[in-house]
Amino acid sequence: MNASYLQGGQLPPGISVFSCNTSTSGHSTFLLTGFPGLEASHHWVSIPINLVCVVSILGNSIILFLIRTDPALHEPMYIFLSMLAASDLGLCASTFPTMVQLFWLGVRELPLDLCATQIFFIHTFTYVESGVLLAMAFDRFVAIRDPLHYASMLTHSAMAKVGATIMVRAVLLNLPGPLLLRRLLFPQISVLSHCYCLHCDLVGLACSDTQVNSLVGLVSILLSLGFDSSLIMLSYVLILRTVLSIASPGERLKALNTCISHLCIVLIFYLPKLGLSVLHRVEKDSYPALAVLMANLHFLVPPFMNPIVYCIKSKQIRQGLLKRLQQKRVDVS
């Protein structure tokens, strides 16, 4: 194995170093891709990415702590928000280690088993976040459409069942993909398109028939992101119809204002995915560094922005944070 393949970083992403004539099953090595053309400056380029990761971890941890310790926040909307923060932390934990490995330690290679494990966790937490966003959309719909029965419908036991269903669905949809990768043949060395492993990336590098893997990947996406986004759109159509039926303009504005935070994080979650998909199909080869940056933002922006959006828009979250800071200041003094 030529060491320059592992350290030079000069190979374009998404290619196989060795041909399929030397393909193996289970013993392949995959090389992570940083920013093409900026390999010598990876330490500097990675500083803002690492700062985003650190802020994301701190922000979502604070959200979880506030909701857990403040009885005033034990309401359905904030319990769903705690689920969202937990999935954001899981997404950070799934992607951050390989970024550190690549940008700070200069280690590019990953074995197939480790790559498949990362694929499972990345996609699982992505699907969990999508499911939580759908649950939050339902929460807003019930709060606006039927406020009198809101508390009786969204009890703690009902939300626990919703959370368990979201997690079980994500695991079941993602389990076949990484397991089926074991049946594929890969070149001894392949270059990934990103600084982490994705299912579609590995399937595209395989030397054997990938129809089953592609079908499994497509079905999992349709039953998660596709299903959730369609129902979220439907819920907002129904919310808009309900709001327009309200006679008072002030009440209309108040009802819509309760949806702004959720609508913002829905856009933050889905728009980077759409942008990355368009970039991969249009200009990926012309601007490889931009494609890598978009791929990183695709997973880093939602965990980073979600706590900020809710801290800005939610008076209860801000008050809870200020109360904790004041208590700490009193304890220190």
C-alpha positions as CSV (number, residue, x, y, z in Angstrom):
1,M,0.0,0.0,0.0
2,N,1.5,3.3,-1.1
3,A,1.7,5.7,1.9
4,S,1.1,8.7,-0.3
5,Y,-2.5,7.4,-0.8
6,L,-3.1,7.7,2.9
7,Q,-1.3,11.0,3.6
8,G,-1.0,13.0,0.4
9,G,-4.7,13.9,0.1
10,Q,-4.2,14.6,-3.7
11,L,-6.7,12.0,-5.0
12,P,-10.2,13.3,-6.0
13,P,-13.0,12.0,-3.8
14,G,-15.4,9.3,-4.8
15,I,-12.8,7.1,-6.6
16,S,-11.2,3.7,-6.1
17,V,-7.4,3.6,-5.9
18,F,-7.2,-0.1,-6.7
19,S,-9.4,-1.6,-9.5
20,C,-12.2,-3.9,-8.8
21,N,-9.9,-6.8,-9.9
22,T,-8.4,-6.5,-6.5
23,S,-11.7,-6.1,-4.6
24,T,-12.2,-7.6,-1.2
25,S,-15.1,-8.1,1.2
26,G,-14.8,-6.8,4.8
27,H,-11.1,-5.8,4.5
28,S,-11.3,-2.6,2.5
29,T,-9.9,0.8,3.6
30,F,-11.7,4.0,3.0
31,L,-10.0,7.4,3.0
32,L,-11.7,10.4,4.4
33,T,-11.7,13.6,2.3
34,G,-11.0,17.0,3.7
35,F,-11.0,20.2,1.7
36,P,-9.4,19.5,-1.7
37,G,-6.5,21.8,-2.4
38,L,-6.4,23.0,1.2
39,E,-4.7,20.0,2.8
40,A,-1.8,22.1,4.1
41,S,-4.2,24.4,5.9
42,H,-6.5,21.9,7.4
43,H,-5.7,22.9,10.9
44,W,-6.8,26.5,10.2
45,V,-9.8,25.6,8.1
46,S,-11.1,23.2,10.7
47,I,-11.1,25.8,13.5
48,P,-14.5,27.3,12.6
49,I,-15.9,23.8,12.1
50,N,-14.7,22.7,15.5
51,L,-16.0,25.8,17.1
52,V,-19.4,25.1,15.6
53,C,-19.3,21.5,17.0
54,V,-18.3,22.8,20.5
55,V,-21.1,25.4,20.5
56,S,-23.6,22.8,19.3
57,I,-22.7,20.4,22.1
58,L,-22.8,23.2,24.7
59,G,-26.0,24.7,23.4
60,N,-28.0,21.5,23.2
61,S,-26.6,20.3,26.6
62,I,-27.9,23.6,28.1
63,I,-31.3,23.1,26.5
64,L,-31.5,19.6,27.9
65,F,-30.4,20.7,31.4
66,L,-32.9,23.6,31.5
67,I,-35.8,21.5,30.4
68,R,-35.0,18.7,32.8
69,T,-34.5,20.9,35.9
70,D,-37.2,23.5,35.3
71,P,-40.8,22.3,36.1
72,A,-42.2,25.2,34.1
73,L,-40.7,23.7,31.0
74,H,-42.3,20.3,31.5
75,E,-44.8,21.0,28.7
76,P,-45.2,19.0,25.4
77,M,-43.5,21.6,23.3
78,Y,-40.4,21.7,25.4
79,I,-40.3,17.9,25.9
80,F,-40.2,17.6,22.1
81,L,-37.5,20.2,22.1
82,S,-35.4,18.1,24.5
83,M,-35.8,15.1,22.1
84,L,-34.5,17.4,19.3
85,A,-31.6,18.5,21.4
86,A,-30.7,14.8,22.3
87,S,-30.8,13.9,18.6
88,D,-28.6,16.9,17.8
89,L,-26.0,15.7,20.4
90,G,-26.1,12.2,18.8
91,L,-25.5,13.7,15.4
92,C,-22.5,15.7,16.7
93,A,-21.1,12.6,18.4
94,S,-21.5,10.6,15.2
95,T,-19.7,13.1,12.9
96,F,-17.2,15.0,15.2
97,P,-14.7,12.1,15.9
98,T,-13.8,11.6,12.2
99,M,-13.5,15.3,11.7
100,V,-11.0,15.5,14.5
101,Q,-9.2,12.4,13.2
102,L,-8.9,14.0,9.8
103,F,-8.3,17.7,10.4
104,W,-6.2,17.6,13.6
105,L,-4.5,14.2,13.5
106,G,-4.2,13.8,9.7
107,V,-5.5,10.3,9.8
108,R,-7.6,9.5,6.8
109,E,-8.2,5.8,6.8
110,L,-11.2,4.0,8.2
111,P,-12.0,0.2,8.0
112,L,-15.3,-1.0,6.6
113,D,-16.7,-2.0,10.0
114,L,-16.0,1.4,11.5
115,C,-17.4,3.1,8.4
116,A,-20.6,1.0,8.6
117,T,-21.0,1.8,12.3
118,Q,-20.7,5.5,11.6
119,I,-23.3,5.2,8.8
120,F,-25.7,3.6,11.1
121,F,-25.5,6.3,13.8
122,I,-25.4,9.3,11.4
123,H,-28.5,8.2,9.5
124,T,-30.3,7.0,12.7
125,F,-30.0,10.3,14.4
126,T,-30.9,12.2,11.2
127,Y,-34.1,10.1,11.0
128,V,-34.8,10.7,14.7
129,E,-34.5,14.4,14.2
130,S,-36.8,14.3,11.2
131,G,-39.3,12.3,13.3
132,V,-39.1,14.8,16.2
133,L,-39.7,17.7,13.8
134,L,-42.9,15.9,12.6
135,A,-44.0,15.4,16.2
136,M,-43.4,19.1,16.9
137,A,-45.5,20.0,13.8
138,F,-48.3,17.8,15.2
139,D,-47.9,19.5,18.6
140,R,-48.3,22.9,17.0
141,F,-51.3,21.8,14.9
142,V,-53.1,20.4,18.0
143,A,-52.3,23.5,20.1
144,I,-53.9,25.8,17.4
145,R,-56.7,23.6,16.1
146,D,-57.9,22.1,19.4
147,P,-56.4,24.0,22.4
148,L,-59.0,22.7,24.8
149,H,-58.0,19.1,24.4
150,Y,-54.3,19.9,24.0
151,A,-53.2,18.8,27.5
152,S,-55.4,15.7,27.4
153,M,-54.0,14.5,24.1
154,L,-50.3,15.2,24.6
155,T,-49.8,13.6,28.0
156,H,-46.3,12.6,29.2
157,S,-47.1,8.9,28.5
158,A,-48.3,9.7,24.9
159,M,-45.1,11.7,24.3
160,A,-43.0,8.8,25.6
161,K,-44.7,6.5,23.2
162,V,-44.1,9.0,20.3
163,G,-40.4,9.2,21.3
164,A,-40.0,5.5,21.5
165,T,-41.8,5.0,18.1
166,I,-39.5,7.6,16.5
167,M,-36.4,5.8,17.8
168,V,-37.5,2.3,16.9
169,R,-38.5,3.5,13.4
170,A,-35.1,5.1,12.9
171,V,-33.2,2.0,14.1
172,L,-35.3,-0.4,12.0
173,L,-34.9,1.7,8.8
174,N,-31.1,2.1,9.2
175,L,-30.1,-1.4,10.4
176,P,-30.3,-3.2,7.0
177,G,-28.1,-0.7,5.2
178,P,-24.9,-1.1,7.1
179,L,-25.4,-4.9,7.4
180,L,-25.9,-5.3,3.7
181,L,-22.6,-3.4,3.0
182,R,-20.9,-6.6,4.2
183,R,-22.1,-8.5,1.1
184,L,-20.5,-6.0,-1.3
185,L,-17.0,-6.1,-2.8
186,F,-14.9,-3.0,-2.5
187,P,-11.4,-2.1,-3.8
188,Q,-8.7,-2.4,-1.2
189,I,-8.6,1.4,-1.0
190,S,-11.4,3.9,-1.9
191,V,-11.7,7.6,-1.4
192,L,-14.8,8.9,0.2
193,S,-16.5,12.2,-0.8
194,H,-16.7,13.6,2.8
195,C,-15.0,13.5,6.1
196,Y,-17.4,10.9,7.4
197,C,-19.1,7.8,5.9
198,L,-22.5,7.9,4.2
199,H,-24.5,4.9,2.9
200,C,-24.9,6.3,-0.7
201,D,-21.1,7.1,-0.8
202,L,-20.0,3.6,-0.1
203,V,-22.6,2.0,-2.3
204,G,-21.3,4.1,-5.2
205,L,-17.8,2.8,-4.6
206,A,-18.7,-0.9,-4.6
207,C,-17.6,-3.3,-7.3
208,S,-20.4,-5.7,-7.0
209,D,-24.2,-5.5,-7.7
210,T,-25.7,-2.8,-5.5
211,Q,-29.3,-2.9,-6.6
212,V,-30.5,-4.3,-3.2
213,N,-28.4,-1.8,-1.3
214,S,-29.7,1.1,-3.4
215,L,-33.3,0.0,-3.0
216,V,-32.9,-0.4,0.8
217,G,-31.4,3.1,1.0
218,L,-34.2,4.6,-1.2
219,V,-37.0,3.0,0.8
220,S,-35.4,4.1,4.1
221,I,-35.3,7.7,2.9
222,L,-38.8,7.7,1.5
223,L,-40.2,6.2,4.8
224,S,-38.4,8.7,6.9
225,L,-37.4,12.1,5.4
226,G,-39.9,11.9,2.5
227,F,-42.8,10.8,4.7
228,D,-42.0,13.3,7.5
229,S,-41.5,16.3,5.2
230,S,-44.8,15.6,3.4
231,L,-46.7,15.4,6.7
232,I,-45.0,18.5,8.0
233,M,-46.1,20.4,4.9
234,L,-49.6,19.0,5.3
235,S,-49.7,20.1,8.9
236,Y,-48.7,23.6,8.0
237,V,-51.4,23.8,5.3
238,L,-54.0,22.7,8.0
239,I,-52.5,25.2,10.5
240,L,-52.8,28.0,7.9
241,R,-56.4,27.1,7.2
242,T,-57.2,27.1,10.9
243,V,-55.4,30.4,11.5
244,L,-57.2,32.1,8.5
245,S,-60.5,31.0,10.1
246,I,-59.8,33.1,13.2
247,A,-61.7,36.3,13.1
248,S,-59.3,38.5,15.2
249,P,-56.1,39.6,13.3
250,G,-54.3,39.8,16.7
251,E,-55.2,36.2,17.5
252,R,-54.1,35.1,14.0
253,L,-50.7,36.7,14.6
254,K,-50.4,35.2,18.0
255,A,-51.2,31.7,16.7
256,L,-48.7,32.0,13.8
257,N,-46.0,33.3,16.2
258,T,-46.1,30.0,18.1
259,C,-45.0,28.2,14.9
260,I,-42.1,30.5,13.9
261,S,-39.4,28.7,15.9
262,H,-40.5,25.3,14.6
263,L,-40.7,26.5,11.0
264,C,-37.2,28.0,11.3
265,I,-35.6,24.7,12.4
266,V,-37.6,22.7,9.8
267,L,-36.0,25.0,7.1
268,I,-32.6,24.7,8.8
269,F,-32.9,20.9,8.7
270,Y,-34.2,20.4,5.2
271,L,-32.7,23.2,3.1
272,P,-29.0,22.2,3.5
273,K,-30.0,18.7,2.4
274,L,-31.7,20.1,-0.7
275,G,-28.7,22.4,-1.4
276,L,-26.2,19.5,-1.0
277,S,-28.3,17.3,-3.3
278,V,-28.4,20.1,-6.0
279,L,-24.7,20.7,-5.7
280,H,-23.9,17.0,-6.1
281,R,-25.8,16.9,-9.3
282,V,-24.7,20.2,-10.8
283,E,-21.3,21.5,-9.7
284,K,-19.7,18.9,-7.4
285,D,-16.8,18.2,-9.8
286,S,-16.1,21.9,-10.5
287,Y,-16.1,23.0,-6.9
288,P,-15.0,20.0,-4.8
289,A,-14.1,22.1,-1.7
290,L,-17.5,23.8,-1.8
291,A,-19.2,20.3,-2.0
292,V,-17.2,19.2,1.1
293,L,-18.1,22.5,3.0
294,M,-21.8,22.0,2.1
295,A,-21.7,18.4,3.3
296,N,-20.2,19.5,6.6
297,L,-22.8,22.3,7.0
298,H,-25.5,19.8,6.1
299,F,-24.8,18.0,9.5
300,L,-23.4,20.9,11.6
301,V,-25.8,23.7,11.0
302,P,-29.0,22.2,12.5
303,P,-27.4,21.2,15.8
304,F,-25.7,24.6,15.9
305,M,-28.8,26.7,15.1
306,N,-31.6,24.9,16.9
307,P,-30.6,26.0,20.4
308,I,-30.0,29.6,19.1
309,V,-33.4,29.8,17.4
310,Y,-35.3,28.6,20.5
311,C,-33.3,30.8,22.9
312,I,-34.1,33.8,20.7
313,K,-37.8,32.9,20.1
314,S,-38.8,31.2,23.4
315,K,-39.3,33.5,26.4
316,Q,-39.5,30.6,28.8
317,I,-36.2,29.2,27.6
318,R,-34.5,32.6,28.0
319,Q,-36.1,33.1,31.5
320,G,-34.9,29.7,32.6
321,L,-31.4,30.4,31.4
322,L,-31.3,33.8,33.1
323,K,-32.6,32.3,36.3
324,R,-29.9,29.6,36.3
325,L,-27.2,32.2,35.6
326,Q,-28.5,34.4,38.4
327,Q,-28.5,31.5,40.9
328,K,-25.0,30.6,40.0
329,R,-23.9,34.2,40.4
330,V,-25.5,34.3,43.9
331,D,-23.8,31.0,44.8
332,V,-20.4,32.2,43.7
333,S,-20.8,35.5,45.6
